[in-house]
Amino acid sequence: MSTPLESWVEKNARLMKPERIVFCDGSEEENQRMFAEMVREGDTLELNPKTYPNCYLHRSNPNDVARTEQVTFICSEKREDAGPTNNWMAPEEAKQKMSALCDGAMRGRTMYVVPYIMGPARSPISKVGVEITDSAYVVASMRIMSRMGKVAMERLGSSAEFVPGLHALLDVNPERRFVMHFPEEKLIWSVGSGYGGNALLGKKCLALRIASVMAREQGWMAEHMLILGLEAPDGKVTYMAAAFPSACGKTNLAMMVSALEGQGYRVWTVGDDIAWMQIGADGYLRAINPEAGFFGVAPGTGKHTNPNVMDAIRKNSLFTNVALTPEREPWWEGIESAPPAGMIDWKGKTWDPAQGPAAHPNSRYTVPAQQAPSISPKWEDPAGVPISAFIFGGRRARMAPLVYESFDWQHGVFVGATMASETTAAATGAVGVVRRDPMAMLPFCGYNMADYFGHWLEMGKRIPHAPKIFHVNWFRRDTSGKFLWPGFGENVRVLKWILERVEGRGEAQETPIGYVPTKGGLTLDGLALAPGAVDDLLRVNAADWEPELADTRQFLEKFGERLPKELLEEHHKLAQRFQRSVPA
């Protein structure tokens, strides 16, 4: 009698017709076989074993270098359940399309069956997934990013409780590239891409899009959030979870080297990207990091911006689409060493600066989390860590102050639902265009976002010790366009104020948008800020917020009748507070 897993594998083998099937055990021996296979295929090479032992550089197809949101679909039975912010396809149509593409797709190739756990192996919050793939790169990456192989098979046993994921490279043709999610069945199906977020199905596909659906059904939360612990001088650690859109320094904050270490404030990393949270017996929201590794953007990462990750990636790491020095070491823009002569660019050609950057702007490092010097002793605690604060943030040149606290949970949900970031030159031709990205979940919510806001509001009523909610903005500029705040390790000064507010201390003044630190409320000793910078950083200007009110209203209205009325109430209250604050 075959198990549910074996039956599922057999069914898909009949469709994809592989030459052989390999059940992955996650061993080091198997890992070395995967890398040998990747090197044989010609798109991967070993880095300098003296300086980067057991590290490899993989080059993906130049047409396959990022998540492709335009071909990512939520295939719910009803279109309105996917909502206005997701692409939708009817489940039957999606399955017919994918089955036709996958018919014989692994002929002459190996089908790898990759069982994995998202979350610590013994945690009740963790989930088992199984990915079928014909990519050795995916197998090697999933071994770093999840608890993969034997440990997952032991947890699964003969049960049918796993999230199935099908992945086939096909010919990596953008015309035949799709990432499909079936929320009612908890099924993932991806073809035509070998890139991280499209191909490592445990990451965004399971841990966010499918998990967000499970979380709503089962009464927990799956969020695109880092998790950190701030240790105070008395040794007490307070845990915070934070959501930022891309290019806002999420990984750097999660792994920060505190500028206040001399005063006894230290930052511990629990996770840099995703948080799964459920209400614990103690009444706190308890969070685990479902991932076992970091899949970070390399460009802009250096000794100054993230010394912890720079230490972590010196062994057992997989680099994708970075440049290669003549010493066979990885290099990228922002690594804080001059580009050496004779460098090979991310496409495998001798680098010519006139032809663009040496490393692809979305090039990556994949590294085991346990190698980070800042990794928290609690990062694999099966019960999770108790979250005392949620932090939302974005890149705003003028509007949002350095930090503010919401008035209450409902107002905090409104702050998260309307959060936005301004585009940078790296991302688009138009600079400073405001993009709404609620809770940084816009590309990752597996169902209608109006219902997602409703789930947040419901959770607030159920959590006895609900986290306080804050908003930060490291990117405010002065009139000449210079950043007012130094960021990076200095951001701990803001975390310290958040900690003080959580503990009922911390000086604050009430403004129409929430509680902002008083000028003396932030610990600024030893920091050389420009004259007047603190006033500018903390200012809430009604004129700046007027267009914001119109824009957020327009954004919320796209959800129609399904939007919880509480969010429109909060919008109305915010407008009224501004009216009262402006002298007649």
C-alpha positions in Angstrom: 0.0 0.0 0.0 1.7 3.3 -1.1 1.6 6.4 1.1 -0.1 9.6 0.0 3.3 11.0 -0.9 4.3 8.0 -3.0 1.0 8.0 -4.8 1.4 11.7 -5.6 4.9 11.2 -6.8 3.9 8.3 -9.0 1.0 10.3 -10.6 3.4 13.2 -11.4 6.1 10.8 -12.7 3.5 9.5 -15.2 2.9 13.0 -16.4 6.5 14.3 -16.5 8.2 11.0 -17.6 11.6 11.4 -15.9 14.5 9.0 -16.5 14.9 8.5 -12.8 13.4 9.5 -9.5 15.5 10.5 -6.5 14.0 10.9 -3.0 16.4 13.5 -1.3 17.7 12.7 2.2 19.4 16.1 2.9 22.8 14.5 3.6 26.1 16.2 3.1 27.1 13.5 0.6 23.9 14.2 -1.5 24.7 17.9 -1.3 28.1 17.4 -2.8 26.5 15.3 -5.6 24.1 18.2 -6.3 27.0 20.7 -6.6 29.0 18.2 -8.8 25.9 17.9 -11.0 25.5 21.7 -11.2 29.2 22.1 -12.1 28.9 19.4 -14.8 25.9 21.3 -16.3 28.2 24.3 -16.8 26.3 27.1 -15.1 27.9 26.7 -11.7 31.5 26.9 -10.5 33.3 26.3 -7.2 34.7 29.4 -5.5 38.2 29.7 -4.0 38.3 26.8 -1.4 40.8 28.6 0.8 38.9 31.8 1.2 35.3 30.6 0.5 35.3 26.9 1.5 32.3 24.9 0.1 30.9 27.9 -1.7 29.6 28.0 -5.3 28.6 30.6 -7.9 25.6 29.8 -10.0 24.6 31.8 -13.1 21.0 31.7 -14.1 19.6 32.3 -17.6 19.8 36.1 -18.2 16.0 36.0 -18.9 15.4 34.5 -15.4 16.8 36.7 -12.7 13.9 37.8 -10.5 10.4 36.9 -9.2 7.9 37.4 -12.1 4.7 38.8 -10.6 3.0 39.1 -13.9 3.0 35.3 -14.4 2.1 34.6 -10.7 -1.5 33.5 -10.2 -3.9 32.8 -7.4 -6.2 30.0 -8.8 -9.1 30.3 -6.3 -12.5 28.9 -7.3 -14.0 32.4 -7.2 -12.3 35.3 -8.9 -13.3 37.7 -6.1 -11.5 35.5 -3.5 -8.2 36.4 -5.2 -9.0 40.1 -5.0 -8.0 43.1 -7.0 -4.3 42.9 -6.2 -3.7 39.4 -7.5 -3.7 37.8 -11.0 -6.4 35.2 -11.1 -7.0 32.1 -13.2 -9.7 29.5 -12.9 -8.3 26.3 -11.3 -9.3 24.0 -14.1 -7.9 26.2 -16.8 -4.6 26.6 -14.8 -4.3 22.8 -14.4 -5.0 22.1 -18.1 -2.4 24.7 -19.1 0.2 23.3 -16.6 -0.5 19.7 -17.4 0.1 20.4 -21.1 3.3 22.2 -20.4 4.5 19.4 -18.1 3.7 16.4 -20.3 7.1 14.7 -20.8 8.9 17.8 -19.3 11.4 15.6 -17.4 12.2 13.2 -20.2 15.9 12.2 -20.0 16.2 14.1 -16.7 16.1 13.3 -12.9 13.0 14.0 -10.9 14.1 15.0 -7.4 11.6 14.6 -4.6 12.4 17.2 -1.9 10.6 16.8 1.4 11.1 19.8 3.7 9.9 21.4 6.9 9.2 25.2 7.1 10.1 26.0 10.7 12.0 24.2 13.5 11.7 20.5 13.2 9.9 20.1 16.5 7.7 23.2 16.4 3.9 22.7 16.4 3.8 25.9 14.2 5.9 24.3 11.4 4.5 22.8 8.2 5.8 20.0 5.9 6.1 20.6 2.1 7.3 18.4 -0.7 8.7 19.8 -3.9 9.2 17.8 -7.0 11.9 19.5 -9.2 14.3 18.7 -12.0 16.8 21.3 -10.8 19.9 20.4 -8.7 20.2 24.2 -7.9 16.7 24.0 -6.3 17.7 20.9 -4.3 20.9 22.6 -3.0 19.1 25.9 -2.2 16.2 24.1 -0.4 18.8 22.3 1.8 20.0 25.7 3.0 16.6 27.4 3.2 14.6 24.7 4.9 15.0 21.6 7.1 15.2 19.1 4.2 15.3 15.4 3.6 15.2 12.7 6.3 14.1 15.0 9.1 11.0 16.0 7.0 10.2 12.4 6.1 10.3 11.5 9.8 7.9 14.3 10.6 5.6 13.4 7.7 5.5 9.6 8.2 2.6 8.1 6.2 0.4 11.2 6.6 -1.1 13.2 3.8 -0.5 16.5 5.7 2.0 18.1 3.4 1.8 21.0 0.9 2.6 19.6 -2.6 4.7 21.7 -5.0 5.5 20.8 -8.6 8.5 22.5 -10.3 9.8 22.0 -13.8 12.5 24.1 -15.6 11.1 23.3 -19.1 13.4 25.4 -21.4 13.4 28.5 -19.1 11.3 30.3 -21.7 9.5 33.4 -20.4 6.6 32.7 -22.7 6.0 29.4 -20.8 6.7 30.7 -17.3 3.9 30.4 -14.7 3.7 30.2 -10.9 0.3 28.9 -9.9 -1.2 28.7 -6.4 -4.4 26.7 -5.6 -5.4 28.0 -2.2 -8.4 25.6 -1.7 -6.1 22.6 -2.4 -2.9 24.1 -0.9 -1.1 23.2 -4.1 1.8 25.0 -5.8 2.8 24.5 -9.4 5.7 26.4 -11.1 7.2 26.0 -14.5 9.7 27.8 -16.7 11.9 29.5 -14.1 14.9 28.4 -12.1 15.1 31.6 -10.0 14.7 31.6 -6.2 11.3 33.0 -5.5 9.7 31.2 -8.5 11.5 27.9 -8.0 12.2 27.5 -4.2 8.6 26.7 -3.5 8.9 26.7 0.2 9.8 30.3 0.3 7.3 32.9 -1.0 4.9 30.3 -2.4 4.3 28.1 0.7 5.6 30.4 3.5 3.5 33.4 2.4 0.9 32.8 -0.4 -0.4 29.4 0.8 0.5 29.9 4.5 -1.5 33.2 4.5 -4.6 31.3 3.5 -4.0 28.5 6.1 -3.3 31.2 8.7 -6.7 32.9 8.1 -8.5 29.5 8.1 -6.7 28.3 11.3 -6.5 31.6 13.3 -2.8 32.5 13.1 -0.6 34.9 11.0 1.9 34.4 8.1 3.7 37.6 7.5 6.5 39.1 5.3 8.4 40.2 8.4 11.8 40.0 9.9 12.1 38.9 13.6 14.7 40.4 15.9 15.4 40.5 19.6 16.6 43.7 21.3 18.7 42.9 24.4 18.7 45.6 27.0 21.6 46.3 29.5 19.8 44.1 32.2 19.9 41.1 29.8 16.1 41.1 29.0 15.4 40.5 25.3 12.3 42.1 23.7 11.2 40.7 20.4 9.9 42.7 17.5 8.7 41.8 14.0 9.0 44.3 11.1 7.6 44.5 7.5 9.3 46.6 4.8 8.9 46.6 1.0 12.0 45.7 -0.9 15.0 48.1 -0.9 14.2 49.3 2.6 17.0 47.5 4.5 15.1 44.6 6.0 17.9 42.1 6.2 20.3 44.9 7.4 17.9 45.7 10.3 17.4 42.0 11.2 21.2 41.5 11.5 22.2 44.9 12.7 25.4 45.6 14.7 24.0 48.0 17.3 25.6 51.4 17.6 24.7 51.3 21.3 26.5 48.0 22.1 28.7 50.1 24.5 25.6 50.9 26.5 24.5 47.3 26.6 22.0 47.2 23.7 22.5 44.3 21.3 20.4 43.0 18.4 19.7 39.2 18.0 18.5 37.8 14.6 15.6 35.3 14.6 14.7 35.8 11.0 15.2 38.2 8.1 12.1 37.7 5.9 9.1 35.7 7.1 7.3 35.3 10.4 4.7 32.7 11.3 2.9 33.6 14.5 0.2 32.1 16.7 -1.2 33.0 20.1 0.7 31.3 22.8 -0.5 30.0 26.2 1.0 33.1 27.7 -1.3 35.4 25.6 1.5 36.7 23.5 1.8 36.3 19.7 4.6 33.8 19.4 6.7 33.9 16.2 8.9 31.4 14.4 11.1 32.0 11.4 9.9 29.2 9.0 13.2 29.4 7.0 16.6 27.9 7.9 18.7 30.3 5.7 18.9 33.8 4.3 18.3 34.4 0.6 19.6 38.0 0.5 20.2 40.6 -2.2 24.0 40.9 -2.6 24.5 44.4 -4.1 24.7 47.1 -1.4 25.8 44.5 1.2 29.2 45.2 2.7 31.1 45.4 6.0 29.5 48.8 6.8 25.9 47.9 5.9 25.8 44.3 7.2 29.0 43.0 8.9 27.2 40.0 10.3 26.1 38.6 6.9 29.5 39.4 5.4 31.0 37.0 8.1 28.3 34.4 7.6 28.7 34.0 3.8 32.4 33.0 4.0 31.5 29.2 3.9 28.8 26.8 2.8 27.1 29.5 0.7 25.6 29.6 -2.7 25.9 32.8 -4.7 23.7 33.6 -7.7 24.5 36.0 -10.5 27.3 37.9 -8.7 30.6 38.8 -10.4 33.8 36.7 -10.1 37.3 38.1 -9.3 40.5 36.5 -10.7 41.0 35.0 -7.2 37.7 33.1 -7.8 35.9 35.1 -5.1 32.5 36.7 -5.3 32.2 40.4 -6.0 29.3 42.9 -6.3 28.6 46.6 -6.2 28.6 47.8 -2.6 30.9 45.1 -1.3 33.3 47.9 -0.3 36.4 46.6 -2.2 37.5 48.2 -5.5 36.6 46.1 -8.6 39.8 44.2 -9.5 41.1 44.1 -13.1 40.1 41.0 -15.1 36.8 40.5 -13.4 34.1 38.2 -14.9 30.6 39.6 -14.8 27.4 37.8 -13.9 26.9 36.6 -17.4 30.3 34.9 -17.5 32.0 37.5 -19.7 35.0 39.8 -19.0 33.5 42.8 -17.2 33.2 46.0 -19.2 31.9 48.9 -16.9 30.4 50.5 -20.0 28.1 47.4 -20.3 26.5 47.8 -16.9 27.1 46.5 -13.4 29.4 43.5 -12.8 26.8 41.7 -10.5 23.1 41.6 -11.4 21.2 44.2 -9.3 19.1 41.3 -7.9 22.0 38.9 -7.5 21.8 36.8 -4.3 23.6 34.9 -1.5 22.0 31.8 0.1 23.5 31.1 3.5 22.6 28.9 6.5 21.1 31.1 9.2 23.1 29.4 12.0 26.3 30.9 10.5 25.3 34.5 11.3 27.2 35.8 14.3 24.0 37.6 15.4 21.8 34.5 15.3 19.6 34.4 18.4 20.0 31.5 20.9 16.1 31.3 20.6 15.9 31.2 16.8 14.9 27.5 16.8 12.7 27.6 19.9 9.7 25.3 19.0 7.4 27.6 21.0 8.5 30.7 19.1 9.5 34.1 20.6 6.9 36.5 22.1 6.4 39.5 19.9 5.9 42.9 21.7 6.1 45.3 18.7 5.2 45.3 15.0 7.1 47.8 12.9 6.0 48.9 9.4 8.2 51.1 7.2 8.9 52.4 3.8 11.1 54.8 1.9 9.6 58.3 2.1 11.7 61.4 1.4 9.4 64.0 2.9 6.3 62.7 4.6 6.7 60.1 7.3 8.7 61.0 10.5 11.6 58.8 11.7 9.3 56.9 13.9 5.7 57.0 15.3 3.5 54.7 17.3 -0.2 54.0 16.4 -2.9 55.0 18.8 -4.2 51.4 19.1 -4.4 48.1 17.2 -7.1 49.2 14.8 -5.2 52.4 13.9 -2.1 50.3 13.6 -3.8 48.0 11.0 -4.7 51.1 9.1 -1.1 52.3 9.2 0.1 48.9 7.9 -2.7 48.7 5.2 -1.8 52.1 3.8 2.0 51.9 4.1 4.0 52.8 0.9 7.4 53.3 -0.4 8.9 55.6 -3.1 10.6 54.0 -6.0 14.4 54.3 -6.4 16.4 54.9 -9.5 17.6 51.3 -9.4 14.0 50.0 -9.8 12.5 52.3 -12.3 13.0 55.3 -14.6 10.6 57.4 -12.5 12.0 58.2 -9.1 9.9 59.0 -6.1 6.7 57.3 -7.4 4.6 56.2 -4.4 3.8 52.5 -4.4 1.3 51.1 -1.8 2.4 47.8 -0.3 0.1 46.9 2.6 2.1 45.2 5.3 4.7 44.5 2.5 2.4 41.7 1.5 1.0 43.0 -1.8 2.9 40.4 -4.0 2.5 37.6 -1.4 -1.0 37.5 0.0 -2.7 34.4 -1.3 -6.3 35.7 -1.1 -8.3 38.9 -1.3 -6.4 41.6 0.6 -9.6 43.2 2.0 -10.2 39.9 3.8 -6.6 39.9 4.9 -7.1 43.3 6.6 -10.2 41.8 8.2 -8.1 38.9 9.5 -5.7 41.4 11.1 -8.5 43.3 12.8 -10.0 39.9 14.1 -6.6 38.8 15.4 -6.3 42.0 17.4 -9.4 41.1 19.3 -8.1 37.7 20.1 -4.5 38.4 21.3 -4.5 39.1 25.0 -1.1 40.9 24.9 -1.3 42.3 21.4 2.0 43.9 20.0 2.1 47.7 19.9 2.3 48.9 16.3 4.9 51.4 15.0 6.0 53.0 11.7 9.6 53.9 10.8 11.2 55.8 7.9 15.0 55.8 7.7 14.9 57.7 4.4 13.7 61.2 5.1 15.7 63.9 3.2 16.5 67.5 3.8 15.8 70.3 1.2 19.1 69.6 -0.6 18.1 65.9 -1.0 20.6 64.5 1.6 19.5 61.8 4.1 18.8 63.3 7.5 19.4 60.0 9.4 22.5 57.8 9.2 20.6 54.5 9.3 22.2 51.0 9.7 23.6 50.4 13.2 22.2 53.8 14.4 18.7 52.5 13.8 19.0 50.8 17.2 18.3 54.2 18.7 14.8 54.0 17.3 14.4 50.4 18.4 15.4 51.6 21.9 12.6 54.1 21.9 10.2 51.5 20.7 11.3 49.2 23.6 10.7 52.0 26.0 7.2 52.6 24.7 6.4 48.9 25.0 7.5 49.1 28.6 5.3 52.2 29.3 8.2 54.6 29.3 9.7 56.6 26.4 8.8 60.3 25.9 6.3 61.0 23.2 4.0 63.7 21.9 0.6 63.2 20.3 0.3 64.2 16.6 -2.5 63.6 14.1 -0.8 60.4 12.8 0.2 58.9 16.2 2.7 59.3 19.0 6.1 60.8 17.9 9.2 60.9 20.1 9.8 64.2 21.9 13.1 65.8 20.9 14.7 64.4 24.1 12.9 61.1 23.8 15.6 59.6 21.5 19.0 58.6 22.7 21.2 60.7 20.3 24.5 61.0 22.3 27.5 60.4 20.1 25.6 61.1 16.9 26.7 64.0 14.8 23.5 65.2 13.1 23.1 68.4 11.1 21.7 71.4 12.9 17.9 71.2 12.9 17.9 67.5 11.6 16.1 66.2 14.7 13.2 68.7 14.2 13.0 67.7 10.5 13.1 64.0 11.3 10.2 64.2 13.8 8.1 66.9 12.0 4.5 66.0 11.0 3.5 68.5 8.3 -0.2 68.7 7.4 0.6 70.0 3.9 2.7 66.9 3.2 -0.1 64.6 4.4 -2.9 66.2 2.3 -2.1 64.4 -1.0 -1.4 61.2 1.1 -4.9 61.3 2.5 -6.3 61.5 -1.1 -4.0 58.7 -2.3 -4.7 56.3 0.5 -8.5 56.8 0.1 -8.2 56.0 -3.6 -6.2 52.8 -2.7 -8.6 51.6 -0.1 -11.6 52.2 -2.4 -10.3 49.7 -5.0 -11.3 46.9 -2.5 -15.0 48.0 -2.8 -17.6 46.5 -0.5 -15.3 43.9 0.8 -13.0 46.4 2.6 -13.6 46.3 6.4 -15.4 49.6 7.4 -12.9 50.1 10.3 -10.3 51.1 7.8 -12.4 53.9 6.2 -13.3 55.0 9.8 -9.6 55.3 10.6 -9.1 57.3 7.4 -11.9 59.6 8.3 -10.5 60.1 11.9 -7.0 60.9 10.5 -8.5 63.6 8.2 -10.4 65.0 11.1 -7.3 65.1 13.3 -5.4 67.0 10.7 -8.3 69.5 10.3 -8.2 70.2 14.0 -4.4 70.5 14.0 -4.3 73.3 11.4 -4.9 76.7 12.9 -7.9 78.5 11.3 
